[in-house]
Amino acid sequence: MSRRSTPPVPRHWGDDDAGAGILHVDMDAFFASVELVRRPELRGRPVVVGGHGRSVVLAATYEARAYGVHSAMPMARARQLCPAAVVVPPDHAAYRAASRQVMALLHEVTERVEQVSVDEAFLDVTGARRRLGSPRAVAQHIRRRVRQETGLPCSVGVAGTKFVAKLASGFAKPDGLLLVPREATVPFLHSLPVSALWGVGDRTREALAAWGITTVEQLATADLRVVQRAVGQATGAHLHDLAWGRDPRAVEPQRQEKSVGAETTLERDTADTRELEAHLLRLADRCATQLRARGLVCRTVGLKVRTEDFRTLTRSRTLPVATDVGREIYLVARELLAASGTQGRRVRLVGVRAEGLGAAAERPVTLDEAVDDEPAARRRAEAVMDAVRARFGAGALGPAALVEHPDERPWTEPVLPSDAGGRAATSPDGT
């Protein structure tokens, strides 16, 4: 789902999929595609999913992308590039429902499904050959079923490793399939620019270019010591392995989330503590809702603040007892804000993150809770809010403290969970 521009690559690398049992299924422009299913009259038009003011683009149809619009772009810039775009506000409940439907379909194919974000997953289909056929046949089966049962398009990469399968799905977009046979892995990789490799951002690309390395082939054939001198020992060794197609990671059906959170870009920069605390309350409520939906509790609360000069600071605190209660998360976030040193400075973004996750069922009941029923009562009250929202919509019920200023509520940008390796989950746009 990378938004980087990539040169054309051959769409056919051979038909032998005997050693290519790894699939990467990636939904195309996921949020935008869900909106088109709900609003078919918008098909063929440039559609952008996003909020108002200083929010960012969550997804854009390929008609909008033709104008240069892409996910994470400021909405103001997107409107400038594509004045005719139809802007649709995000409906995260609908996207989660669609994601659950797609993932359920994938689990019918094989138990070895590793979901890496709301709209992408790896599958190991080695064990599904006898029932469904070759990996390529399984990929075609998945694309057909997803389209028939959800109306949504997806692209699938088929390869011998996770890394190459993910690259292949990107080159298969939109709504396509690309098989990279095991014996074609190295030629496929060596046809790409070095920026195609995981871990090569702008700074790494520039550091490699300073040593004359601009393609994956040049990286693969370079002396490892030169690569390590350019980007460091660990990174250099990792990139050198990827350049030769060496990726031993298996599909992991059980991925443990490390954190969940939410953040919001304010409509206007502000130093008003009360206004910032109101945002924290709303964000803490969203974090707690995500925790309860996943049956999780957190041991650490994190705060993110970006000031008007674009300086970003983070603070965190570990709790004595794990929680999934929004009020408790909010109180810690408020204390972190007070101790952040931002008083008097105007803030443009705030975020709250729940970290150190564990299963709620394994959370011990403390002596204080056994004596004082107030924490349990709060938990029950917030669970009731979850039930009401599930039936009547996310805006049906919320913390009373937020009712005072309904017109000041900004759109809140979601922050995807981080995986067990600490990597942020991929952007939900589905490029």
N, C-alpha and C positions, 0 to 999 in steps of 0.2 A: 504494500500500500504506500510505497514511497511516492512523494510528489516530485521527485527529481525528474528532469527530462532525460531520456535515454535514447540513444540512436537506434535505428531499426536493426533488429537481429533476425536471422532466418527463423521462419516459423516451422521448419521441419528439420529435425536432427536424427531421424531414424524411427523405426517402428518397433524395435525390440524393447519391450517393457519388462522382460524377465527379472531384471535386477533393479527395477524402479518401483518399489513397494510403498514409497512415501508420497502422500498427496498433501498439497496445501490448498485448501478451499478458501477463497477470498470473495466476499460479497462485493458487487460493483456499486460504488457510490451509495453505500447502504442506506443512510438516512434519507437521501434524496429518492432512492428507488422505492423505499417504503411509502413515501409521500405520493409518488406517481401511481402506486397501486391504489391508494386511497382516493386520489384525484386524477383519474385517467385523462381528464380534459387538459391537463398540463403536459401531456406527453409531446415531445418534439420542441418544447419551449425551454429557454434557459431558466432553470429553477435553482435557487440557493436556499439552503436551510440554515437559519441563523436568527439571532436576536436583533435588537435595535441598538442604537447609540454606538458605544465602543466595543460591542461584542465582536466575536469572530465568526467566520464561516465554518459551520460544522460539516457541510457536504454541499456538493454542487453537481448538477447533471453535466454530461459531456457537452451539451449545447452551451452551458455557461463556461465550461473550461476552455472552450474554443476562444473565449475572450480573455483568457489568462486568469480566470477566477480559480482558486483552489482552497482546500480546507486550511484552517488556521489563519487565513488572510483576514485583516480587519474588514468588517462589513462596509465601512465607509469607502475603502479602496475597491471592494467588490462592486459597489454601486457605481463608482466612477468608471470602472472598466466595462460594466455591462448594465447600462441604465434600464434596459428593457427586462432585466431579470425579474422573475416572480419570486419574492422573498416569502418563505414559509416558516413560521415559528416552529421550533423543535417540539416534538412530542415524545419524550423519552420513554413513557410507558408503552407506547406503540412500538418503539424500536426494541425495547426489551422483550416484548411479546413475540415480535418477528424473529429475534435472535433465538429465543427458546424453541420456536418451531423449527428453525433451521438446524439447530444443534441436536434436537430430538431425531430429525431425519438422519443426521450423520451417525448418531449412536445406533440406529437401526442397521447401518452398514457394517460397523465394527465397534467393539468395545474400546479399541485403542484410538481414542479421540483426545487430542490435547487442544483445548480451546485457549487461544492466546489473547483474544479480545472479543468484543461484542459481535464482531462480524468476520472472524477468521479462525481457522482451526487446522491443525495437522492431523492426518490420519495415517496409521500403519495398516495397510489393507492386505498384507502378506497372507493373513489367515482367512481372508474372504475370497480367495481365488476359486476354491472349489464351488462355492455357493453363487458367486456373482461374476466370475470370470477374471480376466487379466486386469492389472491396475488401470490401464487405459479404459477398459470397458466399465470398471467401477466408477471412474471419473465421469464418463458420459452418463452413467446411470444417476449419479448424484446431481449433475447439472440438470438433467431432465426432470427428476423428481422435485428438486427445489423450485424450478420454474413452474411445474404443473400445480404444486400444492401451496406455494406462497405467492406466485406471480413475480418473484424476484430473480434477477440475473446473478450468476456467480461465475468466476473464473477459477480454473483449477490447474495447478502445476503438478506434474508427475515426474518424480526423479528418484534417485537412490539415496539422497540425503535431504534433511530438512532445509538446509541452506539453499540448495539448488532448486528444490521444489518451490520455495517461496519466491525465488527469483523468477522461475518459470511462470508462476501464476501472474506475476506483474507484467510479464511480456505477453501473456495471453489476453490481457484486457483490451477492450471490454467484452465480456460474455464469451470467453473462449477457453481453449484447452491447449496446453503445450506439454509435450512429453520430451524429456531429456534422457535418453538411454544412458545407462551407467558408462558405457564405453565412449559416449559423447560428452561426458561431464567436463573434461578438461578443455576440449575445443570450444564448447559452449562458453565456459568461463573466460577463456582467453579471447573471446570476441567482444568482451565488454570493457568499458572504461573502469578505472580503479574505483570510482565513486559508487559503483554498483555493489561493492562489498559491504557487508555489515560492519559498522564501526568506523567507516570512512566518511566523516563529515567534512565541512569546508576546511577546517584547520588541518586535519590529517591529509586531505587531498593536496593542499598547498605545500605541506611539509614533504610529501612524496614527490610532488612536481619539482621541487627545488633540487631533487636528486635525479631528475629526468624520468621519473616513473609516473606515467599517466594512464597506463592500461593494466589490466589484470595480467596479461601475458608478460609485460615488462616487470611487474612485481614478482611473478612466479620465477622468472629466470634471473632476477637480480640476486646478488650475494646477500644471504640472510643478514650478515653483519651490517651491510649498507642499509637495509630496510630498518633494522633495529636502531641504527644510529639516527635515522630520520624520524622515527615515531616512538622509540622506546623499545626495551627488550620484550616485554610481555605482548604489547600490541603488535610489534613487528612479527613475532613468531606466530601469533594468531592469524594475522592477515596472510602471512606466507602459506600457512596451512590451507586457509580458505581458497587461495589462488590456485591450489592444486586439487581442490575438491575434497579435502580432508575435513570431515565433520562427523565425529563419532556419536553425536547426541541422538538418543532414542526418543521416540514419541512417548511422552509422559502423560498417561490418562489422568493422573491426580496432580494437578498443579495447585500449589498452595498460594493463595493471595497473601501478599505482604502488607498491603495497605489499601484503604479506600478513602476517597476524599472528594471535595468539591471546592471550586474557587469562583470568584466573580470579579469581572472588571467593572469598576464603578462608572456610572454615567458621567460623573464629574469628580475630579480630585477633591478630597476633603480631609480636614484635620479634626472633624467633629467626632469626639470619642463615642458619643451616644449613637451616632449613625453607624460607625464602624462596628460597635457592639451588636447592633441590630442585624448587620450582615453576618457577623459571627454566629449569632443565634440561628439564623436561617441555614447557614452552612453546616453547623453542628447537627441540626435536625436532619438534614439530608444525609450526612455521614451515618447517623444512628439508624436511619431508615434502611440504608444499604446494608449495614451490619446485620440488622434483624432479618432482612430478606434472605441473607446468606447463612443465617444461623451462626453468626460470629460475634465475638466480643473483642475489644481492643485493650491493650495494656499501655499504650503511649498515644498522646495527643500532640499533633504537630501544627504549627502556625506558619503561614507564609504571608509576607507583606511586601508589596512593591510600592515604593514612593514615587512622587512626581518626577524625580530625576532618574527613574528607571533602575534604581538600586533595589536589589531583592535581598531580603533577610529571612531566615528561617529559625524557628525556636521549637523545642519539644520538651515534653515532660512525661515521665513514666508514672502511671497511677499505682496506688497501693493495691487496688483491686480492679480487675478487668471489668469493662462496662460496655453496654450497647444502648445507653440512655443518653438522649440528646442533651438534656439539661446538664448532666455531668460533664460531657465533652465541652459544652459551651463555657461552663465556669472555668475550666482549665484554659481554654483558648483565650478567654477574657483576661485571665491573669498573665498569660504569655504576652498578650498585646500590651498590657500595662507595663510590663518589664522589658519591652522590646526597644525602648529608646526612641520611638517614633513620635512621641508627644510633641505637638506643635508642627510636625511635618505633614504635608499633604500626602494622602495615600491614593493610589489609583487601582490597586488590586489587593484583595485579601483572600486567603484560602485556609481551609481546615482539613487536616488529614488524620485518620485513625490508623495507627500502626501497631505492630506487635500483635497480630491477630491470632485468635485461637477459637476453638469450638465453644459455642455458648453452653452446650450440654455438659461440658467438662468444667465449667466455671464453678468454683466452690462457693457455698453460702457462708458469709462471714458471721462472726458472733454479733457484730453491730446490726447486721440485717436481721438476724434472728430475734433480736430484742426490739429493733425499730423497724416498723413495716413501711416507712416512708420511701426508701429506695425501691422496694418491690412495687409499691403503689404507683410510683412514677413509671416504672417499666410497664406495668399493666395499662396505664393510661396511654402511653405511647404506642403500645400494641393495638389498642383500640383505634388510635389515629390511623395506623397502617391499614386496618380493616376498612375504615371509612373511605380512605383515599383509594384503596383498591376498587371499591364499588362505585364511587362518585367522582373520582379524578383527584389528581395531586393537589389541586387548589381548594378542595372541599373543606379541609380542616388543617389547622396548624397552631403553633404557639401563640397564645393570646397577646403576647408582647409585640407581635408583628402586625396586629390588626390596626394599630393606630395610624400607620402610614401606608395604606395599600397602594397608593399611587407611586411610592418611591421604591417599590420592589423591582430590582433589576433582574434581568435574565441571568441565571446562574449557569456557568459553563461546567460540564461534567469533567472530572478528572478520573481517568480510567485506572483500574487496579493495577498494581505492579505485580509481576510474577515472582516466582520463587527465586529467580536469579537476580532480582533487584532491578530488572529492566522495566521501564515504563511500557505499558501495553501500547500496541500500535494505534495510531490515530484511527477513529471510527469512520473516516471518510470513504475508504475503499477505493483508492485511486486505481 
